[in-house]
Amino acid sequence: MDSAHLGISAKPMTWVVHLLGLAVSVLVLVWCIYFRGGLAFEATNKSLIFNIHPVLMLIGYIFVASEAILVYKVLPIPKFYQKVVHLSLHLIALVLGAVGIYAAFKYHNESGIVNLYSWHSWLGLGTICLFAIQWLVGFFSFFFPGAPDSVRGSLLPWHVLFGLLVYLFAIAAAELGFLEKLTFLESSGLYKYGSEAMLVNFTALAVLIFAVFVILSAILPAEEEPEGYTTIETAAP
């Protein structure tokens, strides 16, 4: 179905994305700082090192990447500057995601826990590698030095599709991460119906709803787009 025929524009969806993005950012900070004790790269309490991981993966990787996806819908600036902001936000997300993954490895290594033993870790590491490939292809094909117009035209729909798939993989990895961590905590004595468990479950639900609105914002036409304008043209650099 052509998204332009749904009678809904992307603009109201993008406002929901911004609000939900801020909400889930606050929730994960409350969890890691208030309930889990704070954040630290060096600490005798190794859990403080781990806490960096969910904060950077959610706020730095998923939220910033979501804002990057919506640049072409929310910033009324020339296309070149939209590309710059889009690429810059994705690069920030990539760097923060890499630091977040480093924090998880550091926590495991210093706590004597083996690495890469779960589906969450496999999917998360694979997703950030795909994210890096996607960024490199976008940079060299659509920004500098830039592929010929015919090549860019052929690559664009695939770049958009691949980008949304990688984003969905990142959301799936986040949901698995919430489930894995909460399962470990409950196995260690955390009350299953306590405030922390409810907060983690609610945060995971909010992230899923957030992702739905990001995808809707990406595929729906912007409010000012004329009839017949293809949304795919505004979803990637």
Contacts in CASP RR format, 6 or more apart in sequence:
PFRMAT RR
TARGET T0000
AUTHOR 0000-0000-0000
METHOD contacts of the structure
MODEL  1
MDSAHLGISAKPMTWVVHLLGLAVSVLVLVWCIYFRGGLAFEATNKSLIF
NIHPVLMLIGYIFVASEAILVYKVLPIPKFYQKVVHLSLHLIALVLGAVG
IYAAFKYHNESGIVNLYSWHSWLGLGTICLFAIQWLVGFFSFFFPGAPDS
VRGSLLPWHVLFGLLVYLFAIAAAELGFLEKLTFLESSGLYKYGSEAMLV
NFTALAVLIFAVFVILSAILPAEEEPEGYTTIETAAP
3 219 0 8 1.000
3 220 0 8 1.000
3 221 0 8 1.000
3 231 0 8 1.000
4 221 0 8 1.000
4 225 0 8 1.000
4 227 0 8 1.000
4 228 0 8 1.000
4 229 0 8 1.000
4 231 0 8 1.000
6 220 0 8 1.000
8 216 0 8 1.000
8 220 0 8 1.000
9 220 0 8 1.000
9 221 0 8 1.000
9 222 0 8 1.000
9 223 0 8 1.000
10 70 0 8 1.000
10 73 0 8 1.000
10 216 0 8 1.000
10 217 0 8 1.000
10 218 0 8 1.000
10 220 0 8 1.000
10 221 0 8 1.000
10 222 0 8 1.000
10 223 0 8 1.000
10 231 0 8 1.000
11 73 0 8 1.000
11 74 0 8 1.000
11 222 0 8 1.000
11 223 0 8 1.000
13 213 0 8 1.000
13 216 0 8 1.000
13 217 0 8 1.000
13 220 0 8 1.000
14 70 0 8 1.000
14 73 0 8 1.000
14 74 0 8 1.000
14 217 0 8 1.000
16 213 0 8 1.000
17 66 0 8 1.000
17 67 0 8 1.000
17 70 0 8 1.000
17 210 0 8 1.000
17 213 0 8 1.000
17 214 0 8 1.000
17 217 0 8 1.000
18 67 0 8 1.000
20 206 0 8 1.000
20 209 0 8 1.000
20 210 0 8 1.000
20 213 0 8 1.000
21 63 0 8 1.000
21 66 0 8 1.000
21 210 0 8 1.000
23 206 0 8 1.000
24 58 0 8 1.000
24 63 0 8 1.000
24 203 0 8 1.000
24 206 0 8 1.000
24 207 0 8 1.000
24 210 0 8 1.000
25 58 0 8 1.000
25 59 0 8 1.000
25 63 0 8 1.000
27 199 0 8 1.000
27 202 0 8 1.000
27 203 0 8 1.000
27 206 0 8 1.000
28 54 0 8 1.000
28 55 0 8 1.000
28 58 0 8 1.000
28 59 0 8 1.000
28 203 0 8 1.000
29 55 0 8 1.000
29 59 0 8 1.000
30 199 0 8 1.000
31 54 0 8 1.000
31 196 0 8 1.000
31 199 0 8 1.000
31 200 0 8 1.000
31 203 0 8 1.000
32 38 0 8 1.000
32 39 0 8 1.000
32 51 0 8 1.000
32 54 0 8 1.000
32 55 0 8 1.000
33 39 0 8 1.000
33 51 0 8 1.000
35 195 0 8 1.000
35 196 0 8 1.000
35 199 0 8 1.000
36 47 0 8 1.000
36 48 0 8 1.000
36 51 0 8 1.000
37 45 0 8 1.000
37 47 0 8 1.000
37 48 0 8 1.000
37 51 0 8 1.000
38 48 0 8 1.000
38 51 0 8 1.000
39 48 0 8 1.000
39 51 0 8 1.000
39 52 0 8 1.000
39 55 0 8 1.000
40 48 0 8 1.000
40 49 0 8 1.000
40 51 0 8 1.000
40 52 0 8 1.000
41 49 0 8 1.000
41 52 0 8 1.000
41 103 0 8 1.000
41 106 0 8 1.000
42 49 0 8 1.000
43 49 0 8 1.000
46 107 0 8 1.000
46 110 0 8 1.000
46 111 0 8 1.000
47 107 0 8 1.000
49 103 0 8 1.000
49 106 0 8 1.000
49 107 0 8 1.000
49 110 0 8 1.000
50 103 0 8 1.000
50 104 0 8 1.000
50 107 0 8 1.000
52 99 0 8 1.000
52 100 0 8 1.000
52 103 0 8 1.000
53 100 0 8 1.000
53 101 0 8 1.000
53 103 0 8 1.000
53 104 0 8 1.000
53 107 0 8 1.000
54 177 0 8 1.000
54 178 0 8 1.000
54 181 0 8 1.000
56 96 0 8 1.000
56 97 0 8 1.000
56 99 0 8 1.000
56 100 0 8 1.000
56 103 0 8 1.000
57 97 0 8 1.000
57 100 0 8 1.000
57 101 0 8 1.000
57 174 0 8 1.000
58 174 0 8 1.000
58 207 0 8 1.000
59 96 0 8 1.000
60 92 0 8 1.000
60 93 0 8 1.000
60 96 0 8 1.000
60 97 0 8 1.000
61 93 0 8 1.000
61 94 0 8 1.000
61 96 0 8 1.000
61 97 0 8 1.000
61 100 0 8 1.000
61 128 0 8 1.000
61 170 0 8 1.000
62 93 0 8 1.000
62 170 0 8 1.000
62 171 0 8 1.000
62 174 0 8 1.000
62 207 0 8 1.000
64 89 0 8 1.000
64 90 0 8 1.000
64 92 0 8 1.000
64 93 0 8 1.000
64 96 0 8 1.000
65 89 0 8 1.000
65 90 0 8 1.000
65 93 0 8 1.000
65 131 0 8 1.000
65 167 0 8 1.000
65 170 0 8 1.000
66 167 0 8 1.000
66 210 0 8 1.000
66 211 0 8 1.000
66 214 0 8 1.000
67 89 0 8 1.000
68 85 0 8 1.000
68 86 0 8 1.000
68 87 0 8 1.000
68 89 0 8 1.000
68 90 0 8 1.000
68 93 0 8 1.000
69 164 0 8 1.000
69 167 0 8 1.000
69 214 0 8 1.000
69 217 0 8 1.000
69 218 0 8 1.000
69 235 0 8 1.000
70 214 0 8 1.000
70 217 0 8 1.000
70 218 0 8 1.000
71 82 0 8 1.000
71 85 0 8 1.000
71 86 0 8 1.000
71 89 0 8 1.000
72 82 0 8 1.000
72 86 0 8 1.000
72 222 0 8 1.000
72 234 0 8 1.000
72 235 0 8 1.000
72 236 0 8 1.000
73 217 0 8 1.000
73 218 0 8 1.000
73 222 0 8 1.000
73 234 0 8 1.000
75 81 0 8 1.000
75 82 0 8 1.000
75 85 0 8 1.000
77 85 0 8 1.000
82 237 0 8 1.000
83 142 0 8 1.000
83 143 0 8 1.000
83 237 0 8 1.000
84 143 0 8 1.000
86 236 0 8 1.000
86 237 0 8 1.000
87 135 0 8 1.000
87 138 0 8 1.000
87 139 0 8 1.000
87 143 0 8 1.000
87 237 0 8 1.000
90 131 0 8 1.000
90 135 0 8 1.000
91 135 0 8 1.000
93 131 0 8 1.000
94 128 0 8 1.000
94 131 0 8 1.000
94 132 0 8 1.000
94 135 0 8 1.000
97 128 0 8 1.000
98 128 0 8 1.000
101 124 0 8 1.000
101 125 0 8 1.000
101 128 0 8 1.000
104 121 0 8 1.000
105 115 0 8 1.000
107 113 0 8 1.000
108 114 0 8 1.000
108 115 0 8 1.000
109 115 0 8 1.000
115 121 0 8 1.000
116 122 0 8 1.000
116 125 0 8 1.000
118 176 0 8 1.000
118 180 0 8 1.000
119 176 0 8 1.000
120 173 0 8 1.000
120 176 0 8 1.000
120 177 0 8 1.000
120 179 0 8 1.000
120 180 0 8 1.000
123 169 0 8 1.000
123 172 0 8 1.000
123 173 0 8 1.000
123 176 0 8 1.000
124 169 0 8 1.000
124 170 0 8 1.000
124 173 0 8 1.000
126 169 0 8 1.000
127 166 0 8 1.000
127 169 0 8 1.000
127 170 0 8 1.000
127 173 0 8 1.000
128 170 0 8 1.000
130 162 0 8 1.000
130 166 0 8 1.000
130 169 0 8 1.000
131 166 0 8 1.000
131 170 0 8 1.000
134 159 0 8 1.000
134 162 0 8 1.000
134 163 0 8 1.000
134 166 0 8 1.000
137 155 0 8 1.000
137 159 0 8 1.000
138 159 0 8 1.000
138 236 0 8 1.000
138 237 0 8 1.000
140 146 0 8 1.000
140 147 0 8 1.000
141 147 0 8 1.000
141 151 0 8 1.000
141 152 0 8 1.000
141 155 0 8 1.000
141 159 0 8 1.000
142 152 0 8 1.000
142 155 0 8 1.000
142 156 0 8 1.000
142 159 0 8 1.000
142 236 0 8 1.000
142 237 0 8 1.000
143 237 0 8 1.000
146 152 0 8 1.000
147 155 0 8 1.000
156 232 0 8 1.000
156 233 0 8 1.000
156 236 0 8 1.000
157 232 0 8 1.000
159 236 0 8 1.000
159 237 0 8 1.000
160 232 0 8 1.000
160 235 0 8 1.000
160 236 0 8 1.000
163 236 0 8 1.000
164 215 0 8 1.000
164 218 0 8 1.000
164 235 0 8 1.000
167 211 0 8 1.000
167 214 0 8 1.000
167 215 0 8 1.000
168 211 0 8 1.000
168 215 0 8 1.000
171 207 0 8 1.000
171 208 0 8 1.000
171 211 0 8 1.000
174 204 0 8 1.000
174 207 0 8 1.000
175 204 0 8 1.000
175 207 0 8 1.000
175 208 0 8 1.000
178 200 0 8 1.000
178 201 0 8 1.000
178 203 0 8 1.000
178 204 0 8 1.000
178 207 0 8 1.000
179 204 0 8 1.000
181 200 0 8 1.000
182 190 0 8 1.000
182 197 0 8 1.000
182 200 0 8 1.000
182 201 0 8 1.000
185 196 0 8 1.000
185 197 0 8 1.000
185 200 0 8 1.000
186 192 0 8 1.000
186 197 0 8 1.000
190 196 0 8 1.000
190 197 0 8 1.000
191 197 0 8 1.000
218 231 0 8 1.000
218 235 0 8 1.000
219 231 0 8 1.000
219 235 0 8 1.000
220 231 0 8 1.000
221 229 0 8 1.000
221 231 0 8 1.000
222 231 0 8 1.000
222 234 0 8 1.000
225 231 0 8 1.000
225 234 0 8 1.000
END
